[in-house]
Amino acid sequence: MVAMTTNNTFTKMIMVFMFTTMIMMLMLTTMVMMFMLTTMIMMLMLTTMVMMFMLTTMIMMLMLTAIITMLMLTTMVMMFMLTAIIIPIHFYTSYRTRVILFYVLIGNMLVY
């Protein structure tokens, strides 16, 4: 963290790269866990479909799987946007530019 306060551009770039890599690994782990959860729900849906032939339960499980997948993808895109946009802006631009671009990013997220 001390390296963040220095004016050495190379040091800042290394720190940004390390932080971005850490965030990406966390995002990848979260994505794998969500895929495992989605697979488990699909297996439950298949079991329900084969064993009980309940159409309502099948549709509910399918909708739940779709909602979880959409939430996972939305979270992944937003984390990627935050990682890819805010970190370089924070280190390499002035305060006024940061404030403007931050509000633009929040607007983009709300639209998305």
N, C-alpha and C positions, 0 to 999 in steps of 0.2 A: 504493500500500500504506500510505502514511502516513495517508491518509484513513480507513482502517479503524480506526485507534487513537483517532480523535476521537469525541466523543459526539454529533456532529451527525447527527440521524436522517436528514435529507434527503441528506447526503453518503453515508451508508451505503446508503440506498435506491438512489442513482445507481450506486454501485459494485456492489451486488448485481445491479442490472438489467444492467449492462455485462458482468459475469461470467457471468450466466445466458444472455445473448444469445450470448456467445462459446461457451459449452458447447453451446447449441442449434445454432449454425452448424456446430460440429465434428460433432455428432450427425447433422445433415442430410447433411453431406459423406460420413460413414461409411455412412449409409443408401443414398445414391446409388451409392457404390462397390459395396456389397453387392448392390444390385439389378442393377448391370451384370454382376457376377460370376454371379449367378443366371441372368440372360439368356444369358450365354455358355454356361453348363452346359446350359441348356435347348436351345440351338442344337446343341450337341454331341450331346445326347440324340436330337434330331430327326434329325440326320445319321446317327447310328448306326442308328436305327430304319429309316430309308428305305434306306440303302445296304447294310446287312448283315443286317437282320431278326433280330437277336439279342435275344430276349426278356429274358434274364438281364441283359445290359448295359443295356437300357432300364429295367428295374426298379431296377437299382443307381443309374443316373443320376437317376431320379425320386426315390429315397430320399435321395440326396445333396443334391438341390435342396431337398427338404422340410426336411432337417436344417439346411442353411445358412439357409433362410428363418426357421425357428423360432429359431435362435441369434441371428439379426439382430434379430428382433422382441423377444426376451427382453432382449438387450443394450440395445435402444432404450428399453424400458419401465424397466429398472433405472437407466439414465442419467437418464431423465426424473424418476424417483422421487428419485434423489440430488440432482438439480438443484432440483427443486421443493420438497423437504422439508428437506434438511439445511441449505441456505444461509440461509433465513430463520430457522430454529431457532438456528443458530449466532450470529446477530447480535442476536436480539431476545428470548432467553430466558436464564434463569439456568443455572448449571452443572449443578445437580441435574436440572433438567428436560431439559437436553440429553442427559445420560447415559441417562436413562430412555427418552426418545424414540429415541435411537440404537439401544438394544437392541431396542426395539419394531420399528424399521425393519429391522434385521438379521433378526429373526424373520419379518417379513413377506416379506422377500426369500427366505429359506430355504423358507417355505411355498409361495411362488410358483414 
